[in-house]
């Protein structure tokens, strides 16, 4: 987007005061959505969005974020700086007014910003109210203006002093510490979340330079994307086979708003569309997404008809068919966005639908005409998707006729629990009939259901719905979960609020777990997003310490640590240790004391219950979808068609144990 410049004037008269600040600490959830992990990080967005707004308006070029070792965070920009003159209504400095009065900001009257992400204008004051400490500094005209707060109250008055930092001569710097009285779950900032959020902002504001530095770990990243959302689309398609290297891109002003769209297709079976309004991701879509989808469907059908790619008697391609394999970023910028709620999940401006449709109808039609080879590939892919959709419907009708998806019955292999309350019910998806038998015997039959799967399930990264309906194991999963799939998906049918993938602790077990998570991520994503998927962690070893005492250990590190503990205890008693002996002997145990489990099938029912299914003892890892783009990239690399990409990824990450460590 061409940066929207005005005359540069920005003073206290442009700051409108609407009401006081007191309600924020009483009901923080009304302003930031939650007081957990998400709420803590929402504070960053509220401050950083103001810095991004300065760049969007053409008054700033960079944003620097520093996660402090003492638990705080500092966000610095080189924009105009929050006004520091005396506010005409409050009598305080405008800086203090902005940070202590709710609904005091430069985003209400239109004088301060033509376009901004901070619709409500409450961001800075809300962060102040919910911080145990906040320091605000403004650099302008050769001076530094500083004020300090605790829980929204001024503790160090507004003060002007001489500018001494020659590297920062203009802009706003905010340092804050989330208040543990409000954020009882955590006040710790997640470096990867910060990096992901700021990377997106750099994509959406082409030409802005963004840096992140974590004092705790000394990690540092910087972003600058001259290509803007074109670079974003290219990144989203890394590792995928694209239908032509050309990326459709348009940036067009319509009335007082700006519409920016980038599109590129790939050969996958899923769509990835990121809708933004004033740099705010709107995951629930809204009028800009509706206009985009409507125009995309119309333009491609018109092109297909005009070029005889769609026969006269054939039905029009559906929107779902056309969006298969689509990667797109939609960015609209408008002066008065109407979001649903402070968390801004959906855009409501009715005129925006017309704006996006107008731009897409004209410019995407040009793109198809000027790139006939790419256009033909897009249409042919949509035609294949339409045929697959019809085949999937026929397959679904067929399995329904056979009773395989009849809602009145459950999969024959499923040993269901007696409780019908989903909140307390658990579904264990177990690798193999042998382990399934032990799990059925050892479980708590009131709340724990068992679904054994035979062999490796279908790789759904490379399969359409018609193949899934033909796969017995996938059918059992769909029916057991109760939510359906495809256009029949409905979260209200979820029968278990804890779905536990229980596989062997070896390579094959990890592969099966990955196949299952690929299925859930691609076709039941709301189940993953809701936090209902878990991984069981069965032990690798059983160590017999005495005739009546044994201990289960979950990995090599835990076993070694146990040996060292036993060896240290023997040394304290004066026992001579021979370091040439095996560790198990040094620990005072016989070599037959250690049993290594090759799989769940080696455990009897009591052992499986005690180690892996008993809520008092078991170790479960919840699968959380904190960064859908990174997850998408990982599944593409692990389960996609590119063998070399997968090989390189595995070689680079073989020794890493968590998502946070993966190089994606």
Phi and psi in degrees as a GROMACS rama.xvg file:
@    title "Ramachandran Plot"
@    xaxis  label "Phi"
@    yaxis  label "Psi"
@TYPE xy
-67.3774  129.542  UNK-2
-63.0963  135.647  UNK-3
-90.8607  104.105  UNK-4
-97.664  145.632  UNK-5
-120.275  -160.432  UNK-6
-76.2443  -2.23047  UNK-7
85.8985  -6.5796  UNK-8
-71.895  138.027  UNK-9
-161.041  100.372  UNK-10
-139.076  -176.893  UNK-11
-60.0186  -26.8085  UNK-12
-66.6352  -17.0237  UNK-13
-90.5653  -0.874903  UNK-14
-100.732  114.213  UNK-15
-99.9027  136.02  UNK-16
-104.24  124.469  UNK-17
-109.667  -39.5867  UNK-18
-166.471  177.807  UNK-19
-79.7697  -179.94  UNK-20
-104.165  -15.165  UNK-21
-52.8963  -36.2442  UNK-22
-63.6254  -18.8198  UNK-23
-63.6662  -47.5888  UNK-24
-69.7865  -25.2319  UNK-25
-76.2592  -38.2168  UNK-26
-133.884  68.2728  UNK-27
-61.874  -32.4194  UNK-28
-59.3235  -27.3585  UNK-29
-66.7632  -23.3853  UNK-30
-106.245  -29.3124  UNK-31
-126.777  6.27881  UNK-32
89.0523  -45.1586  UNK-33
-157.468  167.398  UNK-34
-112.742  21.8199  UNK-35
-101.138  -150.043  UNK-36
-53.7166  -46.9236  UNK-37
-64.1528  -39.776  UNK-38
-64.4655  -42.5002  UNK-39
-57.4077  -43.7321  UNK-40
-79.9153  -21.7803  UNK-41
-63.8024  -29.8239  UNK-42
-58.9287  -40.2456  UNK-43
-61.045  -44.2631  UNK-44
-59.6343  -41.888  UNK-45
-60.7001  -39.1941  UNK-46
-81.5443  -47.2955  UNK-47
-64.4539  -33.2091  UNK-48
-59.9886  -34.829  UNK-49
-64.3533  -38.9471  UNK-50
-67.7324  -40.0085  UNK-51
-64.0836  -38.3621  UNK-52
-58.9455  -37.1597  UNK-53
-62.913  -38.5049  UNK-54
-69.3929  -42.1061  UNK-55
-59.084  -40.0202  UNK-56
-76.4681  -3.05749  UNK-57
87.0756  16.128  UNK-58
-110.382  -2.41298  UNK-59
-140.897  157.677  UNK-60
-125.522  -11.3773  UNK-61
-151.309  156.577  UNK-62
-136.156  126.9  UNK-63
-118.579  126.824  UNK-64
-118.057  131.564  UNK-65
-128.638  116.344  UNK-66
-84.3769  120.207  UNK-67
-86.0027  150.117  UNK-68
-65.1964  -27.3042  UNK-69
-88.8853  11.49  UNK-70
101.637  -4.62756  UNK-71
-95.7916  -175.4  UNK-72
-147.784  142.168  UNK-73
-120.854  130.545  UNK-74
-122.698  120.319  UNK-75
-123.416  138.966  UNK-76
-131.049  173.627  UNK-77
-116.988  36.176  UNK-78
-82.0596  -157.405  UNK-79
-74.2536  -19.7418  UNK-80
85.7583  140.106  UNK-81
-58.0326  135.903  UNK-82
-54.9663  146.232  UNK-83
-120.56  0.392212  UNK-84
-72.2721  168.328  UNK-85
-69.8393  130.294  UNK-86
-75.614  134.776  UNK-87
-66.2795  -22.6516  UNK-88
-98.8646  -38.3913  UNK-89
-90.6281  -23.8197  UNK-90
79.3749  -6.00842  UNK-91
-91.588  170.703  UNK-92
-62.3658  149.005  UNK-93
-63.0613  -33.6225  UNK-94
-57.9094  -48.269  UNK-95
-66.5272  -36.9364  UNK-96
-61.8819  -47.387  UNK-97
-58.8869  -35.864  UNK-98
-93.8288  -6.01157  UNK-99
-126.899  -7.97345  UNK-100
-118.026  123.483  UNK-101
-64.0288  140.739  UNK-102
63.7339  30.6059  UNK-103
-107.919  113.141  UNK-104
-166.069  174.375  UNK-105
-94.5461  19.8159  UNK-106
-119.925  19.0288  UNK-107
-104.835  -47.3377  UNK-108
-88.6632  -10.9192  UNK-109
92.1294  -9.98417  UNK-110
-76.4013  -37.4792  UNK-111
-78.0175  -42.6447  UNK-112
-138.459  134.1  UNK-113
-79.7949  -34.5222  UNK-114
-136.034  134.167  UNK-115
-154.3  157.834  UNK-116
-86.5652  -20.6024  UNK-117
-85.9975  72.7071  UNK-118
-54.6338  -50.7718  UNK-119
-78.0384  -19.2766  UNK-120
70.0129  14.5024  UNK-121
-100.606  -3.73272  UNK-122
-53.885  -57.2518  UNK-123
-62.2704  -42.6462  UNK-124
-70.132  -34.281  UNK-125
-65.7004  -44.2546  UNK-126
-60.1216  -42.0826  UNK-127
-60.4585  -47.0644  UNK-128
-62.2281  -30.5872  UNK-129
-101.689  12.9267  UNK-130
-110.606  138.205  UNK-131
-66.7756  -25.3934  UNK-132
-154.723  138.696  UNK-133
-139.461  136.631  UNK-134
-120.906  124.795  UNK-135
-115.958  131.603  UNK-136
-131.349  141.004  UNK-137
-128.749  129.544  UNK-138
-108.44  123.233  UNK-139
-166.178  149.034  UNK-140
54.048  36.4559  UNK-141
78.0536  9.10116  UNK-142
-129.235  159.883  UNK-143
-113.266  131.792  UNK-144
-114.257  126.649  UNK-145
-133.167  143.963  UNK-146
-150.804  148.351  UNK-147
-130.276  143.815  UNK-148
-131.175  157.544  UNK-149
-131.914  119.488  UNK-150
50.2041  41.2125  UNK-151
87.3902  -5.47465  UNK-152
-103.61  138.138  UNK-153
-69.5513  125.25  UNK-154
-117.434  -25.1487  UNK-155
-125.077  112.06  UNK-156
-61.2513  159.762  UNK-157
-54.5192  128.126  UNK-158
-143.667  141.187  UNK-159
-105.074  136.206  UNK-160
-144.175  172.103  UNK-161
-74.1682  138.838  UNK-162
-69.868  127.223  UNK-163
-118.46  -16.5911  UNK-164
-92.5344  104.344  UNK-165
-72.1103  -14.6041  UNK-166
-85.8288  -10.8434  UNK-167
-138.987  99.7457  UNK-168
-112.068  -4.33715  UNK-169
-157.832  139.162  UNK-170
127.155  -166.797  UNK-171
-121.585  139.629  UNK-172
-129.6  120.5  UNK-173
-118.297  126.717  UNK-174
-117.261  130.994  UNK-175
-145.697  159.378  UNK-176
-127.968  113.989  UNK-177
-56.298  137.573  UNK-178
-80.6154  118.892  UNK-179
-64.1933  -18.8508  UNK-180
-68.019  -27.1098  UNK-181
-95.5758  -47.5692  UNK-182
-99.477  80.0947  UNK-183
-74.5927  -25.5323  UNK-184
-72.6457  -47.9118  UNK-185
-164.315  148.403  UNK-186
-121.544  11.814  UNK-187
-88.5571  132.218  UNK-188
-83.1543  138.588  UNK-189
-94.508  112.226  UNK-190
-56.0013  -42.4943  UNK-191
-67.0944  -34.9865  UNK-192
-63.2047  -45.4669  UNK-193
-61.1525  -44.5974  UNK-194
-61.8103  -46.222  UNK-195
-61.3013  -45.8223  UNK-196
-62.455  -45.6197  UNK-197
-72.787  -30.0292  UNK-198
-61.4485  -43.0994  UNK-199
-61.415  -43.509  UNK-200
-63.0365  -35.6117  UNK-201
-68.077  -38.3682  UNK-202
-61.6088  -41.8224  UNK-203
-81.0683  -17.2039  UNK-204
-121.922  80.501  UNK-205
-60.2789  137.366  UNK-206
93.8112  -6.09902  UNK-207
-91.8566  141.339  UNK-208
-102.564  124.188  UNK-209
-123.657  133.408  UNK-210
-125.921  150.046  UNK-211
-133.469  131.864  UNK-212
-136.159  131.793  UNK-213
-109.264  109.447  UNK-214
-63.7807  -25.845  UNK-215
-69.2787  -38.5145  UNK-216
-118.033  -5.04897  UNK-217
66.2461  19.4929  UNK-218
-78.3962  147.551  UNK-219
-146.855  138.573  UNK-220
-141.998  152.843  UNK-221
-138.699  148.412  UNK-222
-135.576  140.492  UNK-223
-156.399  117.516  UNK-224
-124.49  102.534  UNK-225
-67.095  -28.7927  UNK-226
-80.948  -8.72099  UNK-227
59.815  -129.839  UNK-228
-71.3983  -18.1325  UNK-229
-62.8945  -43.4114  UNK-230
-62.225  -36.6027  UNK-231
-62.5398  -48.4813  UNK-232
-62.1959  -42.8899  UNK-233
-59.0811  -41.187  UNK-234
-66.1206  -40.2634  UNK-235
-63.4474  -26.0913  UNK-236
-97.2087  6.31263  UNK-237
-59.231  132.06  UNK-238
87.4725  -3.59234  UNK-239
-110.889  151.036  UNK-240
-80.5373  114.372  UNK-241
-90.2098  152.187  UNK-242
-89.6817  71.5354  UNK-243
98.4838  143.592  UNK-244
-79.0234  -15.6081  UNK-245
-69.0881  133.399  UNK-246
-107.893  120.339  UNK-247
-68.7029  132.152  UNK-248
-144.182  135.349  UNK-249
-142.722  143.603  UNK-250
-136.806  115.754  UNK-251
-142.396  134.347  UNK-252
-85.4073  130.677  UNK-253
-127.881  117.357  UNK-254
54.2303  -123.243  UNK-255
-101.123  18.0389  UNK-256
-123.334  162.844  UNK-257
-121.151  133.31  UNK-258
-115.794  127.197  UNK-259
-132.466  127.228  UNK-260
-137.73  138.262  UNK-261
-131.029  136.875  UNK-262
-139.385  137.793  UNK-263
-152.446  136.757  UNK-264
-94.4487  151.815  UNK-265
-130.716  178.023  UNK-266
-90.9771  12.7862  UNK-267
-78.5061  178.621  UNK-268
-106.789  10.7644  UNK-269
-123.248  156.744  UNK-270
-103.163  144.81  UNK-271
-127.861  103.387  UNK-272
-123.865  125.65  UNK-273
-112.741  104.507  UNK-274
-94.5276  130.519  UNK-275
-127.064  146.81  UNK-276
-129.748  119.877  UNK-277
50.1174  44.3447  UNK-278
72.0472  3.79287  UNK-279
-97.2438  122.252  UNK-280
-65.5355  129.517  UNK-281
-112.733  86.1606  UNK-282
-61.173  -25.0338  UNK-283
-92.057  9.66416  UNK-284
77.3739  -130.415  UNK-285
130.239  -161.369  UNK-286
-67.7246  -32.4735  UNK-287
-66.589  -39.1222  UNK-288
-70.318  -39.9618  UNK-289
-61.5451  -43.2017  UNK-290
-64.6955  -39.3685  UNK-291
-62.4538  -49.098  UNK-292
-64.1135  -42.8632  UNK-293
-60.4935  -46.6615  UNK-294
-68.2268  -41.4408  UNK-295
-58.1494  -47.2151  UNK-296
-62.8573  -44.608  UNK-297
-64.4437  -46.8677  UNK-298
-64.8911  -43.1079  UNK-299
-69.891  -39.723  UNK-300
-63.9274  -42.1626  UNK-301
-61.8763  -42.8976  UNK-302
-64.2836  -43.8157  UNK-303
-62.1654  -40.5702  UNK-304
-66.6086  -47.3916  UNK-305
-60.9623  -33.924  UNK-306
-104.297  17.3375  UNK-307
58.1284  25.6337  UNK-308
-83.1584  -19.0568  UNK-309
-119.258  118.028  UNK-310
-69.935  158.524  UNK-311
-58.5645  -38.3766  UNK-312
-86.2527  -8.85654  UNK-313
-78.4668  144.956  UNK-314
-68.5487  157.047  UNK-315
-60.1248  150.107  UNK-316
-68.4518  140.338  UNK-317
-80.8792  163.231  UNK-318
-59.4824  -39.3789  UNK-319
-62.7229  -40.5587  UNK-320
-63.7319  -43.6458  UNK-321
-69.6943  -30.0308  UNK-322
-89.1892  -0.428044  UNK-323
-66.7431  123.35  UNK-324
82.488  5.86277  UNK-325
-79.8117  133.637  UNK-326
-121.119  123.628  UNK-327
-148.389  149.809  UNK-328
-125.136  127.224  UNK-329
-115.289  125.105  UNK-330
-130.389  116.331  UNK-331
-113.167  143.684  UNK-332
-127.164  123.431  UNK-333
-143.349  153.658  UNK-334
-73.1958  -27.7997  UNK-335
-134.982  71.716  UNK-336
-68.9749  139.91  UNK-337
-110.043  96.5503  UNK-338
-93.8484  159.103  UNK-339
-89.7965  104.85  UNK-340
80.4526  166.549  UNK-341
-65.5452  -26.4302  UNK-342
-81.1941  -7.02855  UNK-343
58.4853  48.6665  UNK-344
-80.8665  -18.1364  UNK-345
-147.385  137.958  UNK-346
-94.1874  135.512  UNK-347
-114.214  -4.11282  UNK-348
-61.9632  114.893  UNK-349
-64.9941  -31.9619  UNK-350
-67.6988  -23.0084  UNK-351
-66.9504  -34.2071  UNK-352
-58.1938  -45.066  UNK-353
-64.0091  -40.4701  UNK-354
-60.8304  -48.5277  UNK-355
-66.6427  -42.2238  UNK-356
-59.8576  -43.3644  UNK-357
-60.1973  -46.9438  UNK-358
-67.3041  -45.9492  UNK-359
-65.0839  -43.6559  UNK-360
-57.3527  -39.4744  UNK-361
-82.4741  -51.9676  UNK-362
-85.6753  -32.356  UNK-363
-72.1377  -32.9079  UNK-364
-61.5704  -42.5164  UNK-365
-58.7165  -44.2536  UNK-366
-60.0136  -44.9688  UNK-367
-64.3978  -41.1892  UNK-368
-64.9903  -36.7383  UNK-369
-83.6687  -13.1015  UNK-370
-130.084  66.9933  UNK-371
-61.5659  -32.336  UNK-372
-65.6899  -44.5236  UNK-373
-66.5877  -42.17  UNK-374
-59.4428  -42.2668  UNK-375
-64.3254  -40.7538  UNK-376
-63.0831  -40.6522  UNK-377
-63.4427  -46.6302  UNK-378
-64.8494  -43.9673  UNK-379
-62.6725  -37.7041  UNK-380
-64.2107  -41.4426  UNK-381
-65.0669  -37.1451  UNK-382
-63.8252  -42.2116  UNK-383
-62.1671  -40.9919  UNK-384
-63.0793  -38.7469  UNK-385
-64.5405  -43.2624  UNK-386
-65.3667  -40.6925  UNK-387
-64.7903  -37.0038  UNK-388
-63.1407  -42.3437  UNK-389
-66.6035  -39.3412  UNK-390
-65.5238  -38.6827  UNK-391
-65.155  -40.7085  UNK-392
-64.2668  -41.2428  UNK-393
-64.6079  -42.2659  UNK-394
-64.1322  -40.6415  UNK-395
-64.4583  -44.6956  UNK-396
-61.555  -36.6448  UNK-397
-65.6813  -45.3489  UNK-398
-71.3218  -28.6499  UNK-399
-67.2531  -41.6023  UNK-400
-61.2439  -34.8565  UNK-401
-81.2525  -5.32589  UNK-402
87.9363  2.40284  UNK-403
-69.8112  -22.1685  UNK-404
-120.061  19.0252  UNK-405
-66.529  124.314  UNK-406
-63.8913  -16.4575  UNK-407
-81.5876  -12.156  UNK-408
-130.995  160.906  UNK-409
-114.834  164.438  UNK-410
-55.0339  139.707  UNK-411
-60.471  -29.9849  UNK-412
-79.5564  -13.96  UNK-413
-77.0706  121.912  UNK-414
-95.5342  98.1345  UNK-415
-77.6592  164.525  UNK-416
-92.2324  163.682  UNK-417
-81.0241  -28.3163  UNK-418
-69.5928  142.818  UNK-419
-110.447  12.2435  UNK-420
-94.0324  105.537  UNK-421
-55.1773  -30.0129  UNK-422
-63.9839  -25.354  UNK-423
-111.389  1.49265  UNK-424
-93.5107  144.605  UNK-425
-126.61  139.046  UNK-426
-113.099  117.916  UNK-427
-94.7742  116.929  UNK-428
-93.4775  112.407  UNK-429
-113.04  138.747  UNK-430
-79.2722  113.714  UNK-431
89.6046  150.271  UNK-432
-69.6118  -32.5373  UNK-433
-64.5425  -52.1633  UNK-434
-63.9142  -35.3723  UNK-435
-60.871  -39.055  UNK-436
-64.7139  -43.7556  UNK-437
-63.9748  -40.133  UNK-438
-65.4005  -40.2303  UNK-439
-63.1899  -38.569  UNK-440
-73.0434  -39.2656  UNK-441
-89.1362  -11.3223  UNK-442
-71.1903  169.635  UNK-443
-90.391  101.697  UNK-444
-68.4701  -11.8117  UNK-445
-74.3465  -38.8944  UNK-446
-120.827  -8.97547  UNK-447
-114.905  120.761  UNK-448
-102.792  149.882  UNK-449
-123.602  128.228  UNK-450
-125.504  99.9687  UNK-451
-77.738  139.101  UNK-452
-115.379  140.583  UNK-453
-99.4519  120.715  UNK-454
71.684  -165.349  UNK-455
-88.5649  130.944  UNK-456
-73.8992  168.123  UNK-457
-60.2148  138.809  UNK-458
-78.4979  99.355  UNK-459
-77.7446  -5.57706  UNK-460
-65.2589  -26.141  UNK-461
-123.433  33.6651  UNK-462
-141.4  139.305  UNK-463
-88.6055  175.054  UNK-464
-61.3367  -34.9704  UNK-465
-61.7092  -35.7128  UNK-466
-70.0314  -33.7395  UNK-467
-67.0086  -40.1139  UNK-468
-66.6311  -19.8914  UNK-469
-91.5757  -1.70545  UNK-470
-103.084  120.611  UNK-471
-64.0621  -40.7361  UNK-472
-67.985  -41.8756  UNK-473
-64.9178  -39.9925  UNK-474
-60.3943  -42.0727  UNK-475
-61.5014  -40.9648  UNK-476
-62.7214  -47.9993  UNK-477
-59.002  -47.2344  UNK-478
-68.6537  -40.6159  UNK-479
-65.0725  -38.8181  UNK-480
-67.2678  -38.4699  UNK-481
89.4474  0.875569  UNK-482
-100.27  -7.31001  UNK-483
75.655  -170.211  UNK-484
-153.153  156.919  UNK-485
65.0138  -137.021  UNK-486
-72.9479  -8.11574  UNK-487
-95.3784  2.77809  UNK-488
-66.0494  134.167  UNK-489
-151.36  110.294  UNK-490
-60.3219  -23.3241  UNK-491
-64.3722  -17.5989  UNK-492
-88.0522  -1.28201  UNK-493
-57.1099  123.578  UNK-494
-94.3085  -15.5115  UNK-495
-136.492  132.555  UNK-496
-94.3017  3.29278  UNK-497
-140.214  110.063  UNK-498
-108.724  113.067  UNK-499
-108.773  118.271  UNK-500
-85.2592  115.747  UNK-501
-119.965  100.611  UNK-502
-124.352  168.395  UNK-503
-62.1791  150.919  UNK-504
-85.8131  56.701  UNK-505
-141.613  -174.321  UNK-506
-63.2364  -44.197  UNK-507
-62.7625  -40.911  UNK-508
-62.809  -40.7609  UNK-509
-64.8984  -37.0263  UNK-510
-65.1328  -43.7656  UNK-511
-63.1783  -42.3324  UNK-512
-61.6337  -39.269  UNK-513
-66.5155  -40.5295  UNK-514
-61.0124  -42.372  UNK-515
-66.322  -43.1523  UNK-516
-67.3275  -32.0922  UNK-517
-61.3908  -44.0762  UNK-518
-61.0289  -49.1631  UNK-519
-63.1179  -41.0581  UNK-520
-67.2834  -41.8977  UNK-521
-80.8634  -33.7572  UNK-522
-122.94  -9.39482  UNK-523
-137.542  45.4524  UNK-524
-57.2741  -38.62  UNK-525
-57.9483  -27.1218  UNK-526
-68.0603  -39.7729  UNK-527
-68.8722  -46.3627  UNK-528
-61.3478  -30.4569  UNK-529
-77.3197  -5.36339  UNK-530
79.2873  25.548  UNK-531
-91.886  -8.51895  UNK-532
-99.8118  134.87  UNK-533
-133.43  156.481  UNK-534
-112.832  127.33  UNK-535
-79.1107  148.114  UNK-536
-118.145  88.715  UNK-537
-73.2529  152.726  UNK-538
-73.0178  154.073  UNK-539
-92.4128  -26.3092  UNK-540
-135.025  149.784  UNK-541
-120.524  123.398  UNK-542
-111.928  116.37  UNK-543
-85.0789  111.675  UNK-544
-88.8985  -29.0987  UNK-545
-160.23  -175.968  UNK-546
-61.4072  -32.5266  UNK-547
-117.463  8.67796  UNK-548
-133.728  131.732  UNK-549
-141.301  160.788  UNK-550
-138.739  137.017  UNK-551
-97.0966  135.912  UNK-552
-126.772  140.063  UNK-553
-97.9975  -9.4912  UNK-554
-162.109  173.87  UNK-555
-61.397  -38.7801  UNK-556
-62.7604  -42.1509  UNK-557
-66.3543  -37.2639  UNK-558
-65.1815  -46.2175  UNK-559
-61.8431  -41.4283  UNK-560
-62.455  -37.3937  UNK-561
-66.8358  -42.8991  UNK-562
-58.1939  -46.6367  UNK-563
-62.2774  -37.1284  UNK-564
-63.3022  -44.2336  UNK-565
-68.1892  -39.878  UNK-566
-63.9601  -43.4005  UNK-567
-62.0461  -38.277  UNK-568
-65.6066  -39.0265  UNK-569
-66.5117  -40.5441  UNK-570
-61.9767  -38.6877  UNK-571
-62.811  -28.627  UNK-572
-86.185  0.880116  UNK-573
87.66  11.4487  UNK-574
-75.4079  132.918  UNK-575
-76.1606  130.444  UNK-576
-110.495  129.649  UNK-577
-95.2224  106.306  UNK-578
-66.9406  -11.8395  UNK-579
-81.5236  -12.8946  UNK-580
-80.4531  158.511  UNK-581
-58.2978  152.131  UNK-582
-57.4838  -36.962  UNK-583
-62.621  -35.4768  UNK-584
-74.0055  -40.0287  UNK-585
-60.3048  -29.5919  UNK-586
-80.4252  -1.51232  UNK-587
86.4465  19.7691  UNK-588
-117.977  157.828  UNK-589
-81.4163  156.69  UNK-590
-65.4322  -21.8169  UNK-591
-79.0496  -1.52632  UNK-592
-72.5348  -21.011  UNK-593
-101.91  126.437  UNK-594
-118.526  126.755  UNK-595
-102.71  126.633  UNK-596
-85.0369  123.888  UNK-597
-81.4325  -20.0621  UNK-598
-173.165  170.445  UNK-599
-62.8349  -29.1382  UNK-600
-64.508  -18.7773  UNK-601
-78.4213  -14.0708  UNK-602
-89.2103  140.721  UNK-603
-80.6358  175.659  UNK-604
-60.157  -40.7705  UNK-605
-65.4266  -41.4876  UNK-606
-66.0405  -41.4805  UNK-607
-63.8471  -41.2398  UNK-608
-63.9442  -46.6132  UNK-609
-65.8347  -36.9278  UNK-610
-95.6115  -31.9346  UNK-611
-127.304  -15.897  UNK-612
-121.763  -20.6403  UNK-613
-71.6811  117.557  UNK-614
-55.6871  -23.4114  UNK-615
-78.7504  -22.9251  UNK-616
-118.512  -27.4315  UNK-617
-65.8356  160.577  UNK-618
-117.157  115.947  UNK-619
-117.283  140.802  UNK-620
-111.825  118.893  UNK-621
-77.0672  133.772  UNK-622
-87.5186  112.023  UNK-623
-111.375  139.325  UNK-624
-102.74  83.4759  UNK-625
-88.7913  -25.3664  UNK-626
-141.718  93.3102  UNK-627
-62.2743  -33.1957  UNK-628
-68.1385  -40.9853  UNK-629
-67.0051  -39.4302  UNK-630
-62.6081  -43.3043  UNK-631
-59.9299  -43.3102  UNK-632
-63.1183  -40.1116  UNK-633
-65.7909  -46.0723  UNK-634
-64.7523  -37.3754  UNK-635
-61.4862  -43.0965  UNK-636
-71.0745  -42.0318  UNK-637
-77.1919  -36.1314  UNK-638
-117.46  -0.737181  UNK-639
-81.5753  -167.557  UNK-640
-86.3999  -17.7236  UNK-641
-81.6152  98.2789  UNK-642
-64.2372  -42.8914  UNK-643
-65.0507  -40.2812  UNK-644
-61.7781  -44.0078  UNK-645
-64.5326  -42.6996  UNK-646
-60.8844  -46.6299  UNK-647
-63.8971  -40.0521  UNK-648
-63.1707  -45.2192  UNK-649
-65.7795  -41.7438  UNK-650
-62.7283  -37.523  UNK-651
-75.466  -25.6247  UNK-652
-120.669  9.3746  UNK-653
-57.0272  -34.7444  UNK-654
-94.5088  3.2663  UNK-655
-94.8265  142.037  UNK-656
-107.983  -12.6687  UNK-657
-135.818  159.843  UNK-658
-58.4552  -35.3095  UNK-659
-61.9142  -26.7305  UNK-660
-89.0159  -16.4419  UNK-661
-67.5623  141.389  UNK-662
-88.2101  88.9508  UNK-663
